[in-house]
Amino acid sequence: TSFGIRYENYNGIEIIYPNLEFSEGSNANGIRENQGYRTQWTWTNTLNYKKNFNEEHNLNVLVGTEAIRSRERQLDGGRNGYFILGNLDYYYLNPGTSNITNASTGAVGSLFSIFGKADYSFKDRYLLSATVRRDGSSNFGSENQYGVFPAGSAAWRLSEEEFMQGAEWLTDLKIRAGYGITGNQRIPAFQYLDRLQSSLASSSYPIHDGSGLITGVRQNAFKNEAVKWEEVNSLNIGLDFTLLNGKFDGTFDWYNKKTSDM
């Protein structure tokens, strides 16, 4: 088992100096400041079994789980109209008098996977491999949250066959074929939900007798409950060779890849 944490904490200040060649406007003498953090933890658990039978059969089986959780948040602010710029002790937002802005953003995400892999070889001549994983992502709704992605491959090392032993110039020769499905969940979060937004310009209304506005919300994006895992189906046939005790090596590949549900 292994557990890891990644933590980033950042901050920055952008100073906008006056442009003396042109007339000064409301954007002169400005400061933009931001602070934020990102965290991500990963917890992986695997169990591995290896066995050799009669010095000819080799079996390697791996099963495991992995959980990933991430979160980030950022705060930005800016102002213009400073009386003077140049002294580092003066770089704060409060003294600015115009173009007052502020905003905060954030994101959360999680991924949970169960996977298994089995490799088998006979006399290091015939090679088989199979993999299957079940992944669940917070980017999809409950109906499409999980996807199952299998893969398999086979290889034949011809250089280990008796009829190839006379070819001393040939160090290794292997033909192989594989087919697999992989999933992609890297899309903007929460596409399967209606998203609401609150802003002064688009969702505030003067609906009372006093001065000022009443803050409201508006729908700025519609849900798509059908959004789901993108799948890549790949078929590959290849040839690997090594010549003259490793002085030359090369690979030939033919493959066909199709992406669906983009």
Secondary structure, 3 states (H helix, E strand, C coil): CEEEEEEEEEEEEEEECCCCCCCCCCCCCEEEEEEEEEEEEEEEEEEEEEEEECCCEEEEEEEEEEEEEEEEEEEEEEEECCCCCCCHHHCCCCCCCEEEEEEEEEEEEEEEEEEEEEEEEECCCEEEEEEEEEEEECCCCCCCCEEEEEEEEEEEEHHHCHHHCCCCCEEEEEEEEEEEEEEECCCCCCCCCCEEECCCCCCEECCCCCCCCEECCEEEECCCCCCCCEEEEEEEEEEEEEECCCCEEEEEEEEEEEEECC
